[in-house]
Amino acid sequence: LDPILVAIDGPAGSGKSSVSRAAAEQMDFGILDTGAAYRALAWACRETAVDPDSEPAVLALLDEWIYTISLRGEQRVQVTLPGGTEAHDVSAVIRTPEISAQVSRISKHPDVRVRLNNMFREIVAASGLPGVVIEGRDITTVVAPDAPVRILMTASPEVRATRRAGELVGESHEQVLADIMARDAKDAAVVNFLTPAPGVTLIDTSDMNFGQSIQAVIDTVDEARRARP
Ligand code: C5P
């Protein structure tokens, strides 16, 4: 049986990741953070001295790496590099500002995206879970356009910067805002994740706290379930 899919897109700091995780837990669903794979791939490029701007080189790396992520619990992200035997736990290192700044160099490649999207679909299909929340930038439009629940989560740039600055130590609000705006601009050139596609539910969390944002997701899922028994 295929899992019920809840597709959630949105920019950095919209609350997308933490809200998706908490909503998935409350519904007893799995959670697939697709950004983690793009981040892990950027890390793998750095470790193996692959030029992230070269699509053929990144595709060759994708042929040989082993990527695993758990959809429940702590969501550990592990990478085995080409020719390697050790599965590196990259859960923490992929969240550093250095990696964040590098990811758009690999996420801009169309064929890299196709390959990762297929990997995401396989991970979900093989999960054996009743439902999976899958979050990223192009889930509602490209990865799972037929998902019964599709949500675009946004918040104003100022609110997003404030939230991110709270997570990052030692970076000023101005610096975080500038980083967010720069990354949005690069990402938006590849996929439009700032305006909802037709049929996608917009959840603006600018004036919502964490609990209210989670409830908004759960309400949207409940509504879709009622509409299709
Ligand atoms: O969501 P997160 O901030 O972890 O994503 C990191 C980067 O991965 C984004 O800035 C974007 O370049 C890329 N990404 C993407 N498509 C996705 C998820 C992430 O291009 N579905």
py3Dmol code that shows the C-alpha trace and the ligand (Angstrom):
import py3Dmol

protein = """\
ATOM      1  CA  LEU A   1       0.000   0.000   0.000  1.00  0.00           C
ATOM      2  CA  ASP A   2       1.407   3.412  -0.947  1.00  0.00           C
ATOM      3  CA  PRO A   3       1.737   5.842   1.964  1.00  0.00           C
ATOM      4  CA  ILE A   4      -0.474   8.942   2.146  1.00  0.00           C
ATOM      5  CA  LEU A   5       1.746  11.788   0.968  1.00  0.00           C
ATOM      6  CA  VAL A   6       1.780  15.245   2.507  1.00  0.00           C
ATOM      7  CA  ALA A   7       3.898  17.514   0.290  1.00  0.00           C
ATOM      8  CA  ILE A   8       5.250  20.694   1.906  1.00  0.00           C
ATOM      9  CA  ASP A   9       7.363  23.332   0.168  1.00  0.00           C
ATOM     10  CA  GLY A  10       8.742  26.592   1.439  1.00  0.00           C
ATOM     11  CA  PRO A  11      11.792  28.791   1.940  1.00  0.00           C
ATOM     12  CA  ALA A  12      14.374  28.647   4.725  1.00  0.00           C
ATOM     13  CA  GLY A  13      13.040  29.871   8.044  1.00  0.00           C
ATOM     14  CA  SER A  14       9.359  29.485   7.104  1.00  0.00           C
ATOM     15  CA  GLY A  15       9.096  26.866   9.835  1.00  0.00           C
ATOM     16  CA  LYS A  16       8.779  24.197   7.170  1.00  0.00           C
ATOM     17  CA  SER A  17      11.329  21.750   8.590  1.00  0.00           C
ATOM     18  CA  SER A  18      10.521  21.914  12.295  1.00  0.00           C
ATOM     19  CA  VAL A  19       6.761  22.190  11.723  1.00  0.00           C
ATOM     20  CA  SER A  20       6.757  19.305   9.210  1.00  0.00           C
ATOM     21  CA  ARG A  21       8.676  17.129  11.658  1.00  0.00           C
ATOM     22  CA  ALA A  22       6.353  17.863  14.575  1.00  0.00           C
ATOM     23  CA  ALA A  23       3.187  17.469  12.476  1.00  0.00           C
ATOM     24  CA  ALA A  24       4.451  14.146  11.104  1.00  0.00           C
ATOM     25  CA  GLU A  25       5.145  12.912  14.633  1.00  0.00           C
ATOM     26  CA  GLN A  26       1.686  13.885  15.858  1.00  0.00           C
ATOM     27  CA  MET A  27       0.041  12.092  12.914  1.00  0.00           C
ATOM     28  CA  ASP A  28       2.347   9.094  13.316  1.00  0.00           C
ATOM     29  CA  PHE A  29       3.689   9.653   9.792  1.00  0.00           C
ATOM     30  CA  GLY A  30       7.282   9.493   8.569  1.00  0.00           C
ATOM     31  CA  ILE A  31       9.124  12.660   7.530  1.00  0.00           C
ATOM     32  CA  LEU A  32      11.454  13.038   4.561  1.00  0.00           C
ATOM     33  CA  ASP A  33      13.557  16.224   4.542  1.00  0.00           C
ATOM     34  CA  THR A  34      14.709  16.456   0.914  1.00  0.00           C
ATOM     35  CA  GLY A  35      17.027  19.400   1.585  1.00  0.00           C
ATOM     36  CA  ALA A  36      19.174  17.020   3.667  1.00  0.00           C
ATOM     37  CA  ALA A  37      20.042  15.050   0.501  1.00  0.00           C
ATOM     38  CA  TYR A  38      21.070  18.198  -1.396  1.00  0.00           C
ATOM     39  CA  ARG A  39      23.126  19.237   1.627  1.00  0.00           C
ATOM     40  CA  ALA A  40      24.707  15.782   1.983  1.00  0.00           C
ATOM     41  CA  LEU A  41      25.597  15.807  -1.700  1.00  0.00           C
ATOM     42  CA  ALA A  42      27.294  19.199  -1.287  1.00  0.00           C
ATOM     43  CA  TRP A  43      29.226  17.734   1.653  1.00  0.00           C
ATOM     44  CA  ALA A  44      30.203  14.673  -0.406  1.00  0.00           C
ATOM     45  CA  CYS A  45      31.484  16.955  -3.204  1.00  0.00           C
ATOM     46  CA  ARG A  46      33.670  18.769  -0.704  1.00  0.00           C
ATOM     47  CA  GLU A  47      35.033  15.542   0.808  1.00  0.00           C
ATOM     48  CA  THR A  48      35.885  14.018  -2.570  1.00  0.00           C
ATOM     49  CA  ALA A  49      37.067  17.259  -4.237  1.00  0.00           C
ATOM     50  CA  VAL A  50      34.311  17.081  -6.856  1.00  0.00           C
ATOM     51  CA  ASP A  51      33.561  20.421  -8.529  1.00  0.00           C
ATOM     52  CA  PRO A  52      29.936  21.172  -7.551  1.00  0.00           C
ATOM     53  CA  ASP A  53      29.530  23.318 -10.673  1.00  0.00           C
ATOM     54  CA  SER A  54      30.239  20.338 -12.949  1.00  0.00           C
ATOM     55  CA  GLU A  55      27.017  18.408 -13.498  1.00  0.00           C
ATOM     56  CA  PRO A  56      28.732  15.303 -14.993  1.00  0.00           C
ATOM     57  CA  ALA A  57      31.089  15.128 -12.009  1.00  0.00           C
ATOM     58  CA  VAL A  58      28.212  15.427  -9.527  1.00  0.00           C
ATOM     59  CA  LEU A  59      26.217  12.766 -11.433  1.00  0.00           C
ATOM     60  CA  ALA A  60      29.214  10.414 -11.293  1.00  0.00           C
ATOM     61  CA  LEU A  61      29.397  10.924  -7.533  1.00  0.00           C
ATOM     62  CA  LEU A  62      25.660  10.182  -7.274  1.00  0.00           C
ATOM     63  CA  ASP A  63      26.273   6.865  -9.075  1.00  0.00           C
ATOM     64  CA  GLU A  64      28.598   5.730  -6.348  1.00  0.00           C
ATOM     65  CA  TRP A  65      27.614   7.254  -3.056  1.00  0.00           C
ATOM     66  CA  ILE A  66      25.263   5.534  -0.644  1.00  0.00           C
ATOM     67  CA  TYR A  67      22.749   7.819   1.012  1.00  0.00           C
ATOM     68  CA  THR A  68      20.520   6.778   3.888  1.00  0.00           C
ATOM     69  CA  ILE A  69      18.082   8.749   6.005  1.00  0.00           C
ATOM     70  CA  SER A  70      15.657   7.518   8.617  1.00  0.00           C
ATOM     71  CA  LEU A  71      12.075   8.752   8.289  1.00  0.00           C
ATOM     72  CA  ARG A  72      11.293   8.284  11.961  1.00  0.00           C
ATOM     73  CA  GLY A  73      12.865   9.316  15.238  1.00  0.00           C
ATOM     74  CA  GLU A  74      16.081  11.236  15.006  1.00  0.00           C
ATOM     75  CA  GLN A  75      16.343  11.263  11.201  1.00  0.00           C
ATOM     76  CA  ARG A  76      20.043  10.441  11.071  1.00  0.00           C
ATOM     77  CA  VAL A  77      21.598  11.225   7.687  1.00  0.00           C
ATOM     78  CA  GLN A  78      24.412   8.921   6.576  1.00  0.00           C
ATOM     79  CA  VAL A  79      26.693   8.952   3.562  1.00  0.00           C
ATOM     80  CA  THR A  80      29.143   6.330   2.351  1.00  0.00           C
ATOM     81  CA  LEU A  81      31.579   7.934  -0.097  1.00  0.00           C
ATOM     82  CA  PRO A  82      32.585   6.234  -3.375  1.00  0.00           C
ATOM     83  CA  GLY A  83      34.970   3.370  -2.683  1.00  0.00           C
ATOM     84  CA  GLY A  84      34.505   3.848   1.053  1.00  0.00           C
ATOM     85  CA  THR A  85      33.291   1.396   3.625  1.00  0.00           C
ATOM     86  CA  GLU A  86      32.416   3.789   6.409  1.00  0.00           C
ATOM     87  CA  ALA A  87      28.927   5.319   6.683  1.00  0.00           C
ATOM     88  CA  HIS A  88      29.588   8.885   7.870  1.00  0.00           C
ATOM     89  CA  ASP A  89      26.925  10.447  10.060  1.00  0.00           C
ATOM     90  CA  VAL A  90      26.580  13.880   8.446  1.00  0.00           C
ATOM     91  CA  SER A  91      23.430  14.955  10.328  1.00  0.00           C
ATOM     92  CA  ALA A  92      25.184  17.883  12.012  1.00  0.00           C
ATOM     93  CA  VAL A  93      27.809  18.966   9.475  1.00  0.00           C
ATOM     94  CA  ILE A  94      25.237  19.445   6.691  1.00  0.00           C
ATOM     95  CA  ARG A  95      23.578  22.210   8.761  1.00  0.00           C
ATOM     96  CA  THR A  96      26.658  24.449   8.901  1.00  0.00           C
ATOM     97  CA  PRO A  97      26.574  27.855   7.125  1.00  0.00           C
ATOM     98  CA  GLU A  98      29.502  26.678   4.938  1.00  0.00           C
ATOM     99  CA  ILE A  99      27.423  23.845   3.488  1.00  0.00           C
ATOM    100  CA  SER A 100      24.247  25.988   3.285  1.00  0.00           C
ATOM    101  CA  ALA A 101      26.141  28.463   1.135  1.00  0.00           C
ATOM    102  CA  GLN A 102      27.353  25.711  -1.236  1.00  0.00           C
ATOM    103  CA  VAL A 103      24.153  23.707  -1.821  1.00  0.00           C
ATOM    104  CA  SER A 104      22.688  25.838  -4.610  1.00  0.00           C
ATOM    105  CA  ARG A 105      25.781  25.065  -6.709  1.00  0.00           C
ATOM    106  CA  ILE A 106      24.622  21.443  -6.999  1.00  0.00           C
ATOM    107  CA  SER A 107      20.831  21.933  -6.714  1.00  0.00           C
ATOM    108  CA  LYS A 108      20.879  24.040  -9.916  1.00  0.00           C
ATOM    109  CA  HIS A 109      21.697  20.992 -12.107  1.00  0.00           C
ATOM    110  CA  PRO A 110      18.515  19.615 -13.780  1.00  0.00           C
ATOM    111  CA  ASP A 111      19.702  16.009 -14.095  1.00  0.00           C
ATOM    112  CA  VAL A 112      20.959  15.956 -10.512  1.00  0.00           C
ATOM    113  CA  ARG A 113      17.444  17.018  -9.471  1.00  0.00           C
ATOM    114  CA  VAL A 114      15.840  14.266 -11.574  1.00  0.00           C
ATOM    115  CA  ARG A 115      18.079  11.671  -9.944  1.00  0.00           C
ATOM    116  CA  LEU A 116      17.448  12.892  -6.402  1.00  0.00           C
ATOM    117  CA  ASN A 117      13.697  13.136  -7.060  1.00  0.00           C
ATOM    118  CA  ASN A 118      13.643   9.483  -8.137  1.00  0.00           C
ATOM    119  CA  MET A 119      15.580   8.595  -5.009  1.00  0.00           C
ATOM    120  CA  PHE A 120      12.994  10.443  -2.857  1.00  0.00           C
ATOM    121  CA  ARG A 121      10.115   8.563  -4.514  1.00  0.00           C
ATOM    122  CA  GLU A 122      11.904   5.252  -3.917  1.00  0.00           C
ATOM    123  CA  ILE A 123      12.595   6.071  -0.253  1.00  0.00           C
ATOM    124  CA  VAL A 124       8.910   6.913   0.311  1.00  0.00           C
ATOM    125  CA  ALA A 125       7.626   3.837  -1.563  1.00  0.00           C
ATOM    126  CA  ALA A 126       9.969   1.552   0.391  1.00  0.00           C
ATOM    127  CA  SER A 127       9.155   3.125   3.773  1.00  0.00           C
ATOM    128  CA  GLY A 128       6.296   0.780   4.629  1.00  0.00           C
ATOM    129  CA  LEU A 129       4.695   3.653   6.579  1.00  0.00           C
ATOM    130  CA  PRO A 130       0.994   4.619   6.430  1.00  0.00           C
ATOM    131  CA  GLY A 131       1.898   8.231   5.653  1.00  0.00           C
ATOM    132  CA  VAL A 132       4.931  10.378   4.889  1.00  0.00           C
ATOM    133  CA  VAL A 133       5.390  14.141   5.058  1.00  0.00           C
ATOM    134  CA  ILE A 134       7.894  15.123   2.386  1.00  0.00           C
ATOM    135  CA  GLU A 135       9.297  18.627   2.489  1.00  0.00           C
ATOM    136  CA  GLY A 136      11.481  20.710   0.201  1.00  0.00           C
ATOM    137  CA  ARG A 137      11.232  23.286  -2.593  1.00  0.00           C
ATOM    138  CA  ASP A 138       9.601  21.410  -5.484  1.00  0.00           C
ATOM    139  CA  ILE A 139       7.645  18.650  -3.772  1.00  0.00           C
ATOM    140  CA  THR A 140       4.172  20.092  -4.487  1.00  0.00           C
ATOM    141  CA  THR A 141       5.068  20.767  -8.119  1.00  0.00           C
ATOM    142  CA  VAL A 142       7.621  18.197  -9.306  1.00  0.00           C
ATOM    143  CA  VAL A 143       8.314  15.369  -6.850  1.00  0.00           C
ATOM    144  CA  ALA A 144       4.718  14.646  -5.797  1.00  0.00           C
ATOM    145  CA  PRO A 145       2.302  16.851  -7.790  1.00  0.00           C
ATOM    146  CA  ASP A 146      -0.466  14.264  -7.236  1.00  0.00           C
ATOM    147  CA  ALA A 147      -0.093  14.154  -3.448  1.00  0.00           C
ATOM    148  CA  PRO A 148      -3.521  14.382  -1.746  1.00  0.00           C
ATOM    149  CA  VAL A 149      -2.179  17.154   0.508  1.00  0.00           C
ATOM    150  CA  ARG A 150       0.023  19.918  -0.862  1.00  0.00           C
ATOM    151  CA  ILE A 151       1.107  22.897   1.221  1.00  0.00           C
ATOM    152  CA  LEU A 152       3.278  25.941   0.646  1.00  0.00           C
ATOM    153  CA  MET A 153       4.545  27.304   3.952  1.00  0.00           C
ATOM    154  CA  THR A 154       5.833  30.868   3.944  1.00  0.00           C
ATOM    155  CA  ALA A 155       6.685  33.701   6.299  1.00  0.00           C
ATOM    156  CA  SER A 156       7.957  37.225   5.759  1.00  0.00           C
ATOM    157  CA  PRO A 157      11.744  37.519   5.227  1.00  0.00           C
ATOM    158  CA  GLU A 158      12.136  39.424   8.527  1.00  0.00           C
ATOM    159  CA  VAL A 159      10.321  36.741  10.507  1.00  0.00           C
ATOM    160  CA  ARG A 160      12.342  34.036   8.786  1.00  0.00           C
ATOM    161  CA  ALA A 161      15.618  35.787   9.599  1.00  0.00           C
ATOM    162  CA  THR A 162      14.608  36.183  13.235  1.00  0.00           C
ATOM    163  CA  ARG A 163      13.841  32.469  13.513  1.00  0.00           C
ATOM    164  CA  ARG A 164      17.059  31.416  11.834  1.00  0.00           C
ATOM    165  CA  ALA A 165      19.153  33.844  13.891  1.00  0.00           C
ATOM    166  CA  GLY A 166      17.719  32.139  16.964  1.00  0.00           C
ATOM    167  CA  GLU A 167      19.077  28.797  15.720  1.00  0.00           C
ATOM    168  CA  LEU A 168      22.493  30.026  14.606  1.00  0.00           C
ATOM    169  CA  VAL A 169      25.002  31.108  17.191  1.00  0.00           C
ATOM    170  CA  GLY A 170      27.164  34.157  16.620  1.00  0.00           C
ATOM    171  CA  GLU A 171      25.504  35.537  13.501  1.00  0.00           C
ATOM    172  CA  SER A 172      23.758  38.886  13.392  1.00  0.00           C
ATOM    173  CA  HIS A 173      20.147  39.316  12.277  1.00  0.00           C
ATOM    174  CA  GLU A 174      21.376  41.378   9.300  1.00  0.00           C
ATOM    175  CA  GLN A 175      23.823  38.689   8.236  1.00  0.00           C
ATOM    176  CA  VAL A 176      21.226  35.940   8.519  1.00  0.00           C
ATOM    177  CA  LEU A 177      18.669  38.000   6.576  1.00  0.00           C
ATOM    178  CA  ALA A 178      21.238  38.689   3.851  1.00  0.00           C
ATOM    179  CA  ASP A 179      22.136  34.962   3.663  1.00  0.00           C
ATOM    180  CA  ILE A 180      18.476  33.935   3.474  1.00  0.00           C
ATOM    181  CA  MET A 181      17.690  36.472   0.750  1.00  0.00           C
ATOM    182  CA  ALA A 182      20.738  35.411  -1.275  1.00  0.00           C
ATOM    183  CA  ARG A 183      19.879  31.710  -0.995  1.00  0.00           C
ATOM    184  CA  ASP A 184      16.189  32.322  -1.863  1.00  0.00           C
ATOM    185  CA  ALA A 185      17.215  34.260  -4.963  1.00  0.00           C
ATOM    186  CA  LYS A 186      19.512  31.463  -6.157  1.00  0.00           C
ATOM    187  CA  ASP A 187      16.986  28.719  -5.365  1.00  0.00           C
ATOM    188  CA  ALA A 188      14.044  30.625  -6.888  1.00  0.00           C
ATOM    189  CA  ALA A 189      15.892  30.816 -10.194  1.00  0.00           C
ATOM    190  CA  VAL A 190      15.634  26.997 -10.325  1.00  0.00           C
ATOM    191  CA  VAL A 191      12.195  26.341  -8.795  1.00  0.00           C
ATOM    192  CA  ASN A 192       9.378  28.658  -7.851  1.00  0.00           C
ATOM    193  CA  PHE A 193       8.718  27.932  -4.196  1.00  0.00           C
ATOM    194  CA  LEU A 194       7.568  31.395  -3.154  1.00  0.00           C
ATOM    195  CA  THR A 195       4.065  31.347  -4.678  1.00  0.00           C
ATOM    196  CA  PRO A 196       1.640  28.417  -4.461  1.00  0.00           C
ATOM    197  CA  ALA A 197       0.906  26.363  -7.592  1.00  0.00           C
ATOM    198  CA  PRO A 198      -2.795  25.777  -8.416  1.00  0.00           C
ATOM    199  CA  GLY A 199      -4.430  23.548  -5.790  1.00  0.00           C
ATOM    200  CA  VAL A 200      -1.671  24.138  -3.230  1.00  0.00           C
ATOM    201  CA  THR A 201      -2.746  25.388   0.228  1.00  0.00           C
ATOM    202  CA  LEU A 202      -0.833  28.468   1.407  1.00  0.00           C
ATOM    203  CA  ILE A 203       0.076  28.583   5.104  1.00  0.00           C
ATOM    204  CA  ASP A 204       1.684  31.882   6.104  1.00  0.00           C
ATOM    205  CA  THR A 205       3.284  31.376   9.521  1.00  0.00           C
ATOM    206  CA  SER A 206       4.456  35.013   9.985  1.00  0.00           C
ATOM    207  CA  ASP A 207       1.897  35.576  12.755  1.00  0.00           C
ATOM    208  CA  MET A 208       1.683  31.985  14.002  1.00  0.00           C
ATOM    209  CA  ASN A 209       3.600  30.368  16.815  1.00  0.00           C
ATOM    210  CA  PHE A 210       5.023  26.865  16.517  1.00  0.00           C
ATOM    211  CA  GLY A 211       1.920  25.104  17.858  1.00  0.00           C
ATOM    212  CA  GLN A 212      -0.432  27.055  15.619  1.00  0.00           C
ATOM    213  CA  SER A 213       1.713  26.252  12.573  1.00  0.00           C
ATOM    214  CA  ILE A 214       1.635  22.525  13.379  1.00  0.00           C
ATOM    215  CA  GLN A 215      -2.141  22.684  13.845  1.00  0.00           C
ATOM    216  CA  ALA A 216      -2.548  24.440  10.481  1.00  0.00           C
ATOM    217  CA  VAL A 217      -0.777  21.512   8.782  1.00  0.00           C
ATOM    218  CA  ILE A 218      -2.788  18.882  10.656  1.00  0.00           C
ATOM    219  CA  ASP A 219      -6.058  20.718   9.865  1.00  0.00           C
ATOM    220  CA  THR A 220      -5.142  20.751   6.157  1.00  0.00           C
ATOM    221  CA  VAL A 221      -4.429  17.012   6.236  1.00  0.00           C
ATOM    222  CA  ASP A 222      -7.715  16.320   8.090  1.00  0.00           C
ATOM    223  CA  GLU A 223      -9.651  18.377   5.558  1.00  0.00           C
ATOM    224  CA  ALA A 224      -8.150  16.424   2.657  1.00  0.00           C
ATOM    225  CA  ARG A 225      -8.901  13.152   4.409  1.00  0.00           C
ATOM    226  CA  ARG A 226     -12.532  14.189   4.932  1.00  0.00           C
ATOM    227  CA  ALA A 227     -12.825  15.194   1.283  1.00  0.00           C
ATOM    228  CA  ARG A 228     -11.571  11.764   0.146  1.00  0.00           C
ATOM    229  CA  PRO A 229     -12.683   9.062   2.541  1.00  0.00           C
TER     230      PRO A 229
END
"""
ligand_1 = """\
21
C5P
O 15.528 22.995 2.970
P 17.008 23.284 3.128
O 17.290 24.682 3.539
O 17.708 22.277 3.960
O 17.594 23.105 1.645
C 18.952 23.306 1.378
C 19.137 23.621 -0.101
O 18.841 22.454 -0.887
C 18.250 24.713 -0.666
O 18.826 25.965 -0.477
C 18.152 24.327 -2.143
O 19.288 24.780 -2.865
C 18.239 22.822 -2.113
N 16.949 22.138 -2.208
C 16.362 22.016 -3.450
N 15.210 21.292 -3.607
C 14.631 20.683 -2.558
C 15.210 20.809 -1.268
C 16.352 21.558 -1.118
O 16.886 22.568 -4.425
N 13.527 19.955 -2.746
"""
view = py3Dmol.view(width=600, height=400)
view.addModel(protein, "pdb")
view.setStyle({"model": 0}, {"cartoon": {"style": "trace"}})
view.addModel(ligand_1, "xyz")
view.setStyle({"model": 1}, {"stick": {}})
view.zoomTo()
view.show()
